[in-house]
Amino acid sequence: MKVFDEAELKKYDGSSPENPIYFAYKDKVYDATTSPLFMDGMHFEHYAGCDLTDYIADAPHDEEVLSELTVVGEFKK
């Protein structure tokens, strides 16, 4: 499985239509490309291409919603 660091993950922030949309959560990288909740790399005030671990604790949902997404790699800070 591919390993992403912060710089590599940033390439998948939704700003480039050639790249998929990824974000990290608890050391896993998720593909949100087809999610209607991550249009143009944004989910409400949260941006793709980075680690969202600290933000999901404040979300109105829990991490179970991530089971709908594909894990595409590991995130290493």
Buried (B, 14 or more C-beta within 10 A) or exposed (E): EEEBEEEBBBBBBBBEEEBBBBBBBEEBBBBBBEBEEBEEBBBEEBBBBBBBBEBBEEEEEEEEEBEEBEEBBEBEE
